Every structure is written in C-alpha cells, then in structure tokens.
C-alpha cells in the first residue's frame, strides 16, 4: 500500500510532465471528504467508481499509452499466477518451470484494502523486475526490465496477468449464497495521468467492459494458483 506521502511525492513528480486537476490531486492525497462509492456491475465484476459528491463528478480513467508508460517505469511488483508461470517459462526459453522459478522469480507479500474494513493478505511468486532484484525491494517502484526504449513491453502478450489490470486493484468476496464475487477499484498510486472527471459514467463503460473479463479471469487464476500451493491468500478485518 502507498502512504499519502509517497502518493503526494509521485503526484508532484507526475505534475512536471502532465497537468493534474486540483480536485483529482486532493482526492489522491486523501484531502476530499465527499468521496462516495458508485457500484457498477459489468461482466461478473463489481466496479467501485469513486465520485466527488459536492461537485457531482465521477472519477474516470483512460490509458494514455504510448505517451505514458509510468505503470511500467514505476512497477511495484509482478505477482505470478500458475498460468503466468507456464507462459513465461516458454516465453523466456526455459525447459522447466522449476528452472524459470529459480532464476526469474522471488516471493512477494502484501496487503490490499477492499471496501469497508476487508483486508486481503497475499503471498505469491513474483517476476523479477530487474535481474538482481533484492527481497527488500518488493513493493518499491522500479523500472521493469522488459520495457523497451519505445515504451513497449518486450514480453507482450505473455506479460503477467497483473500487468493487464492497471490501474485497477481487485479482490474476492462471498455473496449471501457463499459464491465468490469479484470487486475492482482504482489504484491511486500517484503515477498515472489518465484519471479525469465527468458528470456521466458513459465514457468509461467501454473501458469497464474491456477490463471486466481480464479482472474476473485474473482473480480466478489467483484462486487456482493458491489452491495448488503456488501462493497464499487470507482475508481479515
């Protein structure tokens, strides 16, 4: 999780290149007290879209690539599902998953805050963002070694599933019938200039429709990964 101080530092650095709406700046550094949660269900995913109640504006997002690739320049960690491990073993030319895991991964552990007081704790194998990445660098923004000078990913489309999700964070909850429900909301790390404000959700709907199957599929892959002891997940408050 990013502290408000680190988010502020990131936003101040971002503002050197990109204009940032003052309302969005204040939201990301937790200076707004009128933020309300708007839930939109798309393709099996409940999206939690923040809105600024006093202004009647939704906080929305669009990707500005190729002009921006900050999510790869300032990557915090790259947790891998079982599916990712199989894909990247082949992509990087390894003959076995064990050899890939030994040479290309480390262990990451982190917590994610969901809606309300739900906290998800995860531990998973992560792809090294640099060859000599150290354990204490987990969660520290680093430039991904697979980002080329033109701002493209050299392992696309076999990049880790988590790379397809930014700027969303997601988690699972159980409904009243004990069935899993996937939730998603924005990550406000201060690194992305793609957020904007609008009175309507309409311009964001194509993005939600594009991301819903990616987010749902990723969460199911994480569940398979933890069931088969490639990682660990727990829930608490």
N, C-alpha and C positions, 0 to 999 in steps of 0.2 A: 504494500500500500504506500502511496505517496503522501507525505505530510503536506500541509498547506504551504509551508515554507518552500519546500522543494518544487511544488507546483508553481508558486509565485516566481521562483528563480527561472523555471522553464518558460513561463509566460513572458517574463521580461526579456529573455533571450529570443523568444519567438517574435516579439514585437519589433525587433531590429530589422526584420525582413517582411513581416506580414502585419497588416492592420488588424487590431483586435477590438471589437466592440466593447465599450466600457461595461455594459451590462453582463456580457459574457465573461469578461475578466473578473468582475466581482463575484459572479456565480462560482467560477472555478477556484477562487481562493476563499470560498465559504463566507462571503460578505452579504449574501442575499438571504433574507429571512422569509421570502414569499415564494419559495420554490415548491411546487406541487407536482405530484406524480400522476402522469396520464398513462393508463394502461391500454395498449393496443395489441390484440391477438392476431398474429399472422402466421399461417402455416405451422401451427403447433408450438409457436413461441410467443410468450407474453412479453412484449417490449414495454419497458418503463421509460417513457419520454418525459423529461422534465419540462415544466412550463413556469414562466415568471408571472405569477398571478396578478401583481399590481400593474403590469404592462400588457397583459393579455397576449403574451407571446410564447410560442413553443421554441425549445432549443432543438435545432435540427442539424443535420450533417451531410456533407458530400465530400468525396475524396478529391484532392487537388493534384494527384499524380498525373503527369510526370514532373510537374513543377515542384512538388513536395514529396519527399520520401523520409520524413522525420521518424516515422514509426520503425524504419529500418536503421536509421542513423542513431537512434536512441532506444534500442531494444533492451527491455529489462530481463527477459528470459524466454526460452523457447521450449516449453514442456512438450514431450512427445507422447502420442498415443501409440498403441501397438501397431495400428495401420501406418503411422508415420515411420516407425522403425523399419517396417518391411519395405516401404517405398524408398527411404533414404539409403538403406543398405544396398539396394540395386543402383540407385542414382549415383552414389559415391564410389561404386565399383568394388564393394566388399563381397567376399564369398560367403560370409556368415553374419548373422545378426549379432552373435557374440563378439566378433571382431569389430563390427561397427560400434557397438555399445562401449567396448573397451577404449576405442580410440577417439570417438567423436562426441561422447556424452558425459554429463555429470549429473548430480542429483540436486534438484531444486525443491524447496519447501516454502509455502507462502499461504497467506490467508486472504480470502475475498469476503467483502461485506455485501450481503444481499439487502433486499428491502426489509425494513424493520431491524431486529437485532440478530438475524441469522448470520452466522459466520461459518464459512466453509474453509477447512484446512486441507491443503493438498500437498502431496509429495510425489514427484514424478521424475523420470529421467528427462534431461533437457539437452538439446543440441548445443554444443559449444558455439558461442558467437565469435570467439577467436580461438585459435589453436591452443594457446597457453592459458585459457581462462581458468581462474582460480575459484575455489569454493566460496570464498568471501566476496566475490564479485557478483554472486547471484542476486538479482534484483537491481543491480546498478546499471544504469543506461550505458550501453556500448554500441558501437557501430558493428553491424552484422558483417561477417567476413564474406558472405555470399552476395552482398550488394556491390554491383559494379559501378564504374565511374559515371555511367549514364543514368544511374538511379534505378536500374532493373535488377531483379533477383535472378541469379545465375542457376538456381535450382528449381525455379518455377517451371511447370505447375506442381512439382513434387515437394514444395516447401511444406513445413509443418502446418497441421490444421489450424493451430492457433494464429498463424500469420494471416489466414483468410478472414479472421473475425474483427480485427481492429477497425474502429475504435470501441467495439462492444466488449463488455465483460458479461459472462453468463453463469448461471447456476441452476441446480435442480431443486425442486421442492415436490412434496407429495400432495395431491389433492385429497378431498374428503373420501375418495374411494381407494386411497393409497396408490394411485397411479402417478408416475413421475410427470411433472410439468416443467418445461424449460422456460427460464426467465432470462432476460437480457436488458442491459442498460449501458449507458456510455461510460467509458473510462475517461475521466478528466485528469490527464497527466500533465497538461500544460504544453504538450509537444505538438499538438495537431491544430493547424489553422483552418480546418474545414468546417467548424461549427458556425452556424448562423441562426438568426431569429426570424420567425414568420408567424403570422396570425393563424395560419392553417397548417395542418399536417399533410396536405395533399402532395406537396413537392417531395416529401420524404417517403411516401408509400412505395414507390418503385425500389427504393433502397431497402426498405424493410422486407419487401417481397424477395429481393435478391439474397439478402442475408439470412432470412429465416431458415431455409434448408441447410445452409452452411452451419449455422449455430446449433440447430437441432441435431444434425449429423455429428458434429464435434462432441456434443455432450453425450450422445450415445456411445461414441468411440471411447470417451474417457471412462464411461461406465464399464465397457468391455475390458479396457486396459486395467482398471483397478480390480475387477473380478478375477483376472488372470494374473494378479500379483506383479504387474508391471508398475504399479503405483499404489498410492494410499489416499483415501478421501474420508473426511469425517465432518459432521455437522454439529454446531453448538450455538449457544447464545451467550 
